[in-house]
Amino acid sequence: MRIWANINPDLLLAAFLPALLFESAFSMEAHQIKKCMAQMLLLAGPGVLMSTFLLGTALKLTSPYDWNWETSLLLGGLLSATDPVAMVAVLKELGTSKKLSTIIEGESLMNDGVSVVVYQLFLQMVLGRSFNTGSILMFLSEVSLGAVALGLAFAIISLLWLGFTFNDTILEMTLTLAVSYIAFYTVQDALKYSGILTVTALGMFYAAFAKTTFKGDNRRSLHDFWYCSSNIYPFILFLYYQQDQDSEQ
């Protein structure tokens, strides 16, 4: 148990986040992604910016810590990130439409990525970097759209590679797992863009356009692999959290 208590939380995040992001995006239905994309983009783009501004303004006006606008908006950006796991589970139990669940899940993935971009912007301001309106728009566009473009590029390249294989289930599993990590850390660490947006774009592209590449038993095996991963990884994270809480008591 001491081993669990001494594990660096950043290491767990690095080990599990790309796979969890990819699985969430890859498990979405292709026709629902295409049908709901406009709503997801509206909520995750302007919606996050509006939420950041409103939360930041509320913090600035009500906080007892005398924060400046940059710090208030920085925290507002962090608080704009959403976690719809419980909500989606309730919606499924109630039998609500698949479209609504898809919008909530897809918007949440994009929302987290955009929130990171907004956080990076205001962090630069807190650290003393000056921005004008043009440079703010340039920063947001470059970091977010660049991340999405790179995610699509990784998806296309990996699918072209898969085109040279012949129903190799192990290779397909390995490649989809590897590309999610390579894409995330190339963009996040090397280019300082949003790795979350990159892997979300990668997974959604696979869900929308690549599922026909995987045939028959291979397709079922790939889905089973990612379904198991989506259950094992959160279990390990919750186990670590529980052990960490017990060690503090």
C-alpha positions, -999 to 999 in steps of 0.1 A, spaced: 0 0 0 29 23 6 39 20 -30 5 34 -40 8 63 -15 42 72 -29 33 73 -66 35 107 -82 0 119 -92 15 134 -124 28 100 -133 -7 85 -131 -21 114 -152 6 109 -178 0 71 -179 -38 71 -182 -51 104 -196 -43 99 -233 -59 64 -234 -90 76 -215 -95 106 -238 -91 84 -269 -115 58 -257 -142 83 -248 -140 99 -283 -136 66 -302 -166 50 -285 -190 77 -299 -212 68 -328 -202 82 -362 -236 95 -373 -242 112 -340 -208 129 -341 -216 144 -376 -251 153 -365 -241 170 -332 -208 185 -341 -222 221 -345 -238 220 -310 -206 206 -295 -184 232 -310 -208 260 -299 -208 248 -263 -171 240 -261 -159 272 -279 -180 303 -271 -196 285 -242 -164 280 -224 -152 316 -231 -185 329 -217 -183 307 -187 -147 318 -180 -157 354 -182 -188 351 -159 -169 330 -133 -139 353 -135 -161 383 -130 -179 367 -101 -146 358 -84 -132 393 -90 -163 410 -74 -168 386 -45 -134 371 -36 -119 384 -3 -83 379 -17 -82 411 -38 -72 392 -70 -66 411 -102 -86 404 -133 -59 380 -148 -59 358 -117 -97 358 -114 -101 348 -151 -73 321 -147 -94 304 -120 -125 310 -140 -110 291 -169 -101 262 -146 -136 260 -132 -151 260 -167 -139 225 -173 -168 199 -169 -170 163 -159 -202 147 -172 -196 111 -161 -224 111 -135 -248 131 -157 -243 108 -187 -249 77 -165 -282 92 -152 -293 101 -187 -287 66 -199 -307 52 -170 -336 76 -178 -335 65 -214 -329 99 -229 -320 104 -265 -286 93 -278 -282 127 -294 -283 145 -260 -258 120 -245 -235 125 -275 -236 163 -272 -228 162 -235 -199 137 -239 -185 154 -269 -188 188 -255 -171 177 -223 -141 164 -242 -137 196 -262 -146 217 -232 -116 202 -212 -93 209 -241 -105 245 -246 -103 251 -208 -66 242 -209 -60 266 -237 -78 294 -218 -58 285 -187 -26 287 -207 -36 322 -219 -43 337 -185 -13 320 -169 9 338 -194 -8 370 -184 -3 363 -147 34 356 -154 37 391 -169 33 386 -207 13 414 -224 -15 407 -248 -38 429 -269 -70 418 -286 -53 406 -317 -26 386 -299 -53 370 -277 -73 359 -307 -41 347 -324 -30 327 -293 -64 310 -289 -66 302 -326 -31 289 -329 -31 267 -298 -66 252 -303 -69 249 -340 -32 238 -343 -40 210 -317 -70 199 -337 -51 199 -370 -23 179 -355 -48 154 -342 -64 149 -376 -29 146 -391 -20 118 -366 -53 101 -374 -48 102 -412 -12 90 -410 -20 61 -386 -49 50 -408 -27 50 -439 -3 28 -420 -31 5 -410 -40 2 -447 -8 -17 -453 -17 -43 -427 -40 -73 -432 -65 -79 -404 -38 -79 -377 -57 -74 -345 -27 -71 -322 -12 -45 -345 -44 -25 -347 -47 -25 -309 -11 -15 -304 -12 12 -331 -44 29 -317 -29 28 -282 5 41 -293 -8 69 -315 -30 83 -287 1 87 -264 25 98 -292 0 125 -304 -7 137 -268 29 141 -257 42 155 -290 16 182 -289 14 188 -252 51 188 -243 70 195 -275 47 221 -291 29 234 -260 -5 231 -276 -35 213 -261 -29 176 -260 -65 170 -249 -79 186 -281 -54 166 -302 -64 132 -288 -101 142 -289 -98 151 -326 -79 119 -332 -105 97 -314 -135 114 -331 -119 111 -365 -114 74 -359 -150 71 -347 -165 90 -376 -143 77 -405 -121 48 -395 -144 22 -381 -150 8 -415 -113 1 -417 -116 -25 -389 -135 -56 -401 -155 -84 -384 -138 -100 -355 -110 -74 -356 -135 -46 -350 -151 -64 -321 -117 -72 -306 -107 -36 -309 -139 -23 -292 -135 -49 -265 -99 -38 -259 -109 -2 -255 -140 -10 -235 -119 -30 -210 -93 -2 -209 -120 24 -201 -130 4 -171 -96 -7 -158 -79 28 -159 -106 46 -138 -105 17 -113 -68 21 -108 -71 58 -104 -99 55 -79 -79 28 -61 -49 52 -59 -71 80 -47 -86 58 -19 -52 47 -7 -39 82 -8 -69 93 14 -63 65 38 -26 74 41 -34 110 51 -57 99 79 
